[in-house]
Amino acid sequence: METLNGASLGARRNEDIALDLMKFVAGAAGVGKPAVPSTGFTGPAAIKTDEHVNQLLELYGRCLKAVQGQ
């Protein structure tokens, strides 16, 4: 019974670490932040919500694989 509890905690821990890593990378890379327009310059069009969600899910998957060592 203790082995099952330890296994579930290990898997959850990897997910938590991957989530924290995703938050860090997204914040450092500016993922999801709107572009700030400046005078005389027009930035790229805003990312749609679906595209933003897909980018975050892909980033989370990549972070989880990195944490698991794959």
C-alpha positions in Angstrom: 0.0 0.0 0.0 2.8 2.4 0.8 4.3 1.8 -2.7 1.1 3.0 -4.4 1.0 6.1 -2.3 4.7 6.9 -3.1 4.1 6.3 -6.8 1.2 8.7 -7.0 3.1 11.3 -5.1 6.1 11.0 -7.5 3.8 11.4 -10.6 2.1 14.4 -9.1 5.4 16.0 -8.1 6.6 15.8 -11.7 3.4 17.5 -12.9 3.8 20.2 -10.3 7.4 20.8 -11.3 6.4 20.9 -15.0 3.7 23.4 -14.2 6.1 25.6 -12.4 8.6 25.4 -15.2 5.9 26.2 -17.7 4.9 29.3 -15.7 8.6 30.4 -15.5 9.2 29.9 -19.2 6.0 31.6 -20.3 6.7 34.6 -18.1 10.3 34.9 -19.3 9.4 34.5 -22.9 6.3 36.8 -22.7 3.9 34.1 -23.9 0.4 35.5 -23.7 1.3 39.1 -23.1 -0.2 41.5 -25.6 2.2 43.4 -27.8 2.6 47.0 -26.7 2.2 49.3 -29.7 4.5 52.2 -30.0 4.3 55.4 -32.1 4.6 54.6 -35.8 4.9 50.9 -35.3 2.2 48.3 -35.6 3.0 45.0 -33.9 1.7 41.6 -35.0 -2.0 40.9 -34.6 -3.1 39.7 -31.2 -3.0 35.9 -30.6 -6.5 34.3 -30.5 -7.5 32.6 -27.4 -7.5 29.1 -28.9 -4.0 29.6 -30.3 -2.8 30.9 -26.9 -4.3 27.8 -25.1 -2.7 25.5 -27.6 0.7 27.1 -27.2 0.4 26.8 -23.4 -0.6 23.1 -23.6 2.2 22.4 -26.0 4.7 24.2 -23.6 3.3 22.2 -20.7 3.8 18.9 -22.5 7.4 19.9 -23.4 8.1 20.9 -19.8 6.6 17.6 -18.5 8.8 15.6 -20.9 11.9 17.5 -19.8 11.1 16.9 -16.1 10.5 13.2 -16.8 13.8 13.0 -18.7 12.4 12.0 -22.0 
